[in-house]
Amino acid sequence: MGERRSRSPPARWDSERISRTVVAFGRYPEKRPSGLRVNDAGAMSLESLLDCWGSQKGVGERDVLDAVRLHMFQRDGGSALRFA
């Protein structure tokens, strides 16, 4: 008997999903992967993020940086930063 495979397509990590995940890690401690170092302001290093989450999800440095830059501002078109 072979290994059972899921019929679901693999989860896709587009830039919006990456940025929403990073925001959630900063805002909600219970959503953070084990070992992710976040300071009192909700800031984390890219290295820590990639070590604790990105490498396991197949998300690389360029993916995270591009997602943060693309989704830097709130959708309402104002100047409120999503990442500060």
Helices and strands as residue ranges (DSSP letters): H 15-27, G 29-31, H 46-49, I 50-54, H 55-57, H 61-70
